[in-house]
Amino acid sequence: MISQKLQTIGITVLATTVGFTSLFSVNTAVAREKIIFVPPVLGSPRRLIPAGTRAYEPPSGGNININIDILQTQPAPIVPPTRGFGGNGGNIVVPPIKKTIPPNQNSNGASVAVPNQCLSGKIPLTALIPESQLGLTTLSNPALFFYVPQTSAPELELVVQNETEQEVYTQKYKPNNKAGIISIRLPVNSLEVNKQYKWKLSVICNPTDKSQNKVVAGLVQRVSPDSQLVKRLQQATRQERAMVYAAAGIWHDALATVAQRRYLIPYNPEIASDWEELLTAKGVSLNRQIVQQPLIPSPEVLQPKNK
């Protein structure tokens, strides 16, 4: 069943009774669909590139480098090709979910400060991706979104690798001077259809010591929309397009659609509601504190290294 949000509006109704006609105002409820993210259906196991983790987890005994190549502990399922609306157009590999206590909570669920050398605040460095750590897109150059705490680090670095772990994009950025949600758009033609890519965002606390880096990592895959999805997108309003993308499991396009509207109109309650629904949807379940964080300008590019 599709859950809905109700908006009350006033209308004028013409009422006719025996002997007279009158005008009076009444309230009626107009339903607006809620954004529901539908994760890809899991299939049979298969080995894949390790994805990593969507939130930086400070180690308990001191800071050490997070090696995303050793986080995979078991084979991961894939998504078989599907037909009809929202078809994936090929096998989609989904990594296993690493279950841990969120780094910004204790065992009782209370918020705690993040103990880092160059990050501050109670909310950890977090990638805005589903729990599966895989995000789908229809674009060759999607935008990736991250919550970055206030940091004293001199650099951020984004690395994207293909299925053979060859780097297809490497870029360093200058962090903003305040905490917030940033977006980093990949160059045009970065992703091929039905190919899976591993990305890694590092907060470089000490350029001469990689063990001090704070890292989040995940997977992105470009899919080709089927004709039914294309038709629905063409007929949809901007707000409806986010619903269509989310219902098809196309995370990055749904997120970017809502984010663009929220960035332009940050205090619109309807857009804020769409944003919260998407980020807290089943299969996503991002920290509600992140939902309230502002969208801030993209970080400044440093030392271009496009490949």
C-alpha atoms as one frame of an Amber mdcrd trajectory, in Angstrom:
protein
   0.000   0.000   0.000   1.313   3.427  -0.922   1.340   5.780   2.038   0.207
   9.291   1.326   0.459  12.787   2.768  -2.717  14.801   3.000  -2.948  18.490
   2.261  -6.140  20.370   3.208  -7.466  23.028   0.884 -10.637  25.115   0.881
 -13.103  24.911  -2.030 -16.471  26.445  -2.745 -19.345  24.048  -3.251 -22.653
  24.879  -4.858 -25.389  23.188  -2.771 -28.971  22.928  -3.881 -31.750  22.056
  -1.479 -35.500  22.243  -1.687 -36.422  25.820  -2.321 -32.955  27.484  -2.310
 -29.367  27.390  -3.561 -26.431  28.550  -1.440 -22.642  28.816  -1.587 -20.534
  27.586   1.302 -16.873  26.739   1.966 -15.740  23.260   3.009 -12.390  21.512
   3.511 -11.328  18.464   1.584  -8.149  16.348   1.626  -6.054  16.061  -1.511
  -3.621  13.148  -1.464   0.031  13.610  -2.420   2.139  10.504  -2.806   5.015
   9.909  -0.442   8.509   9.279  -1.818   9.237   5.574  -1.371  12.632   4.159
  -2.242  12.502   0.593  -3.583  15.932  -1.090  -3.308  16.902  -3.551  -6.070
  15.784  -7.122  -5.408  18.647  -9.376  -4.323  19.653 -12.403  -6.381  22.277
 -15.164  -6.261  25.735 -14.682  -4.660  28.765 -13.548  -6.607  32.155 -12.057
  -5.787  32.553  -8.318  -6.381  34.829  -5.414  -5.617  34.588  -4.646  -1.901
  32.374  -1.628  -1.339  33.432  -0.361   2.056  31.333   1.604   4.499  29.049
   4.606   4.148  29.962   6.171   7.508  33.409   6.688   8.994  33.784   4.512
  12.077  36.567   5.596  14.429  38.505   2.525  15.595  38.451   1.818  19.338
  42.179   1.866  20.233  43.409   4.764  18.166  43.173   5.991  14.609  44.148
   3.525  11.887  43.642   3.539   8.165  40.375   2.021   6.940  41.273  -0.462
   4.223  38.156  -0.889   2.101  39.722  -3.917   0.392  39.412  -6.073   3.518
  35.902  -5.120   4.613  34.281  -7.787   2.427  33.905 -10.935   4.491  31.447
 -12.963   2.416  30.166 -13.231  -1.164  27.589 -10.628  -2.062  24.269 -11.086
  -3.856  23.520  -9.670  -7.271  20.386  -8.333  -8.852  19.129 -10.342 -11.845
  17.770  -8.494 -14.899  14.138  -7.423 -14.473  11.410  -6.573 -16.923   8.995
  -3.691 -17.162   9.025  -0.460 -15.206  12.340   0.311 -13.540  14.222  -2.630
 -15.077  17.880  -2.708 -14.134  19.147  -3.640 -17.580  21.732  -6.103 -16.282
  23.143  -7.777 -13.211  23.655  -5.419 -10.290  26.014  -6.488  -7.534  25.032
  -5.529  -4.008  27.621  -5.744  -1.221  26.821  -7.135   2.233  25.766  -4.697
   4.920  28.294  -4.193   7.695  26.266  -4.092  10.922  27.799  -1.930  13.644
  26.681   0.625  16.183  26.613   4.004  14.394  29.762   5.939  15.292  27.754
   8.898  16.544  25.778   6.789  19.055  26.567   4.725  22.117  25.001   1.342
  22.893  21.930   3.136  24.259  21.430   5.172  21.093  22.562   8.473  22.622
  24.601  10.905  20.530  28.280  11.166  21.352  31.110  13.235  19.947  33.118
  11.762  17.075  36.691  11.236  18.362  38.824  12.237  15.387  42.023  14.182
  14.977  40.694  16.504  12.255  36.888  16.096  12.339  34.640  17.661  14.949
  31.003  17.269  15.927  28.619  14.471  16.850  27.743  13.400  13.291  30.352
  11.304  11.442  31.608  11.677   7.905  28.810   9.955   5.958  28.011   9.125
   2.344  24.355   9.655   1.423  23.749   6.204  -0.058  21.428   3.272   0.731
  22.236   0.664   3.379  23.336  -1.728   0.616  26.125   0.786  -0.177  25.130
   0.591  -3.860  23.573   3.543  -5.683  22.107   3.345  -9.187  22.048   6.178
 -11.724  20.999   6.720 -15.332  23.750   9.318 -15.848  27.340   9.035 -17.015
  28.281  11.752 -14.522  26.111  11.519 -11.393  26.595  13.693  -8.335  27.701
  11.941  -5.143  26.522  13.433  -1.852  28.358  13.422   1.473  27.906  14.872
   4.922  31.279  16.307   5.921  31.716  17.537   9.521  33.683  20.679  10.231
  37.286  19.741   9.617  40.790  21.096   9.899  41.956  18.774   7.111  43.691
  20.544   4.196  42.200  18.262   1.526  39.450  15.893   0.492  40.123  13.274
  -2.169  37.662  11.359  -4.338  38.858   8.234  -6.159  36.675   6.205  -8.558
  37.752   2.744  -9.755  36.270   0.442 -12.376  35.608  -3.295 -11.996  39.284
  -4.122 -12.519  40.220  -1.543  -9.869  41.772   0.859 -12.366  41.306   4.503
 -11.428  38.956   6.311 -13.791  38.835   9.531 -11.767  40.957  11.054  -9.016
  40.450  14.559  -7.696  41.399  16.566  -4.626  39.241  19.307  -3.134  39.531
  22.053  -0.560  37.038  21.438   2.301  34.421  24.047   3.164  34.912  25.910
   6.412  31.674  24.603   7.932  29.835  21.321   8.340  27.171  20.359   5.838
  26.116  18.215   2.912  28.207  18.597  -0.225  27.824  17.185  -3.714  30.639
  16.193  -6.043  29.701  15.628  -9.671  31.787  13.256 -11.743  33.035  14.378
 -15.177  30.906  13.648 -18.245  31.243  10.074 -19.572  32.791   8.762 -16.362
  30.481   5.744 -16.102  29.568   3.146 -18.706  26.164   1.441 -18.729  25.899
  -1.772 -16.673  29.391  -1.341 -15.247  29.983  -1.102 -11.536  32.413   1.382
  -9.997  33.880   1.708  -6.537  34.358   5.202  -5.153  36.220   6.331  -2.033
  36.093   9.752  -0.379  38.976  10.481   1.995  39.371  13.351   4.427  43.139
  13.797   4.330  44.078  14.895   7.820  47.816  14.494   7.234  49.041  14.424
   3.590  52.227  12.601   4.648  50.482   9.868   6.672  47.589   7.999   5.021
  46.845   6.176   8.269  45.275   9.413   9.501  42.726   9.532   6.633  39.001
   9.338   7.395  37.321   7.283   4.660  33.870   6.413   3.354  33.361   4.197
   0.325  30.628   2.638  -1.779  29.510   1.481  -5.215  27.761   3.215  -8.097
  26.325   1.641 -11.228  24.851   3.267 -14.305  21.735   1.613 -15.734  19.776
   2.233 -18.919  16.146   3.265 -18.235  13.504   1.241 -20.069  10.878   2.904
 -22.285   8.197   2.870 -19.593  10.451   4.646 -17.118  11.447   7.226 -19.744
   7.777   7.905 -20.512   6.885   8.360 -16.853   9.776  10.753 -16.342   8.736
  12.816 -19.358   5.197  13.156 -18.009   6.203  13.855 -14.403   6.605  17.191
 -12.681   9.943  17.954 -10.998   8.582  16.778  -7.651   7.079  13.652  -9.218
  10.357  12.763 -10.965  11.977  12.119  -7.584   9.153   9.681  -6.757   9.555
   7.902 -10.114  13.314   7.526  -9.700  12.949   6.312  -6.094  10.260   3.775
  -7.009  12.599   2.409  -9.704  15.460   2.088  -7.190  17.569   4.725  -8.970
  19.046   6.345  -5.886  21.442   9.001  -7.159  18.958  10.535  -9.601  16.187
  10.644  -6.981  18.504  12.231  -4.412  19.877  14.832  -6.838  16.355  15.796
  -7.946  15.221  16.540  -4.389  18.558  18.084  -3.394  18.425  20.582  -6.256
  14.993  21.773  -5.151  16.029  21.917  -1.492  19.169  23.876  -2.302  17.160
  26.477  -4.244  14.261  26.658  -1.747  15.696  25.483   1.596  12.732  26.485
   3.761   9.909  25.004   1.695   8.107  22.510   4.005   6.977  20.230   1.168
  10.512  19.907  -0.217  11.879  19.395   3.299   9.346  16.598   3.763  10.415
  14.944   0.480  14.048  15.176   1.562  13.355  13.554   4.940  11.201  10.806
   3.420  13.920   9.826   0.958  16.836   9.863   3.402  14.963   7.940   6.097
  13.176   5.487   3.773  13.369   1.763   4.415  16.586   0.490   2.877  18.257
   3.886   3.412  17.692   4.800   7.079  20.255   7.574   7.324  20.753   9.306
  10.646  17.908  11.791  11.181  20.442  14.363  12.375  21.939  14.332   8.863
  18.515  15.095   7.375  18.552  18.452   9.180  22.005  19.478   7.960  22.278
  22.269   5.370  23.298  21.755   1.764  26.448  23.805   1.273  28.394  24.698
  -1.909  30.524  22.038  -3.545  34.161  22.043  -2.401  36.754  23.877  -4.436
  38.798  21.711  -6.826  42.516  21.374  -6.095  45.260  20.041  -8.385  43.120
  18.583 -11.202  43.951  14.966 -11.968  41.103  13.942 -14.254  41.748  10.699
 -16.091
